[in-house]
């Protein structure tokens, strides 16, 4: 188990809760996240929760919150950022591994139904119904919020980070699911 960074400004909390029974508007409003992380981006150090790989686009000191909330058999997955570059598009996806020193340490996108060959973009698997796409556009002050609702809940221990990418997610067959260079990563504690 990774230990959270002790850097000032990093607040990390996790509550493991039972899933919600239904999906009515009332239940949806009262649902509690099963996973929540709030952190401040910093350059890589052992135990860092939120790592920036590109300080020009995700500055150290910017903040992020990620929540995964069970809603019936599905999930609401959300990201909120503050302090990024203003008026800019970013891609963001749920990934399989925790953040590491290098962007590729976060592994591939988490897929509800894993692709037979994850090395080749395949729109049958790399799509917003099978993955959690959280693309966002920042306001002039560098703030943004994005949320997606999916019909599945991530398998325990298999969705370990959210990676912020340089571009919005592509949907054309040859590039399905790609979103440019990884700029930053936030580990979701299990």
Secondary structure, DSSP 8 states (H G I E B T S, - for coil): -------TT-B---------S---HHHHHH---SEEEEEE-BS--TT-SEEES-TTTS-TT-EEEEEEEEETTEEEEEEEEESS-SS-EEEEEEESS---SSGGGG-SB--SS--S-TTS--TTTSSTTTS-B--EE--TTS-EEEEEEESS---TTT--EEEEESS----SGGGTT--SSEEEEEE---
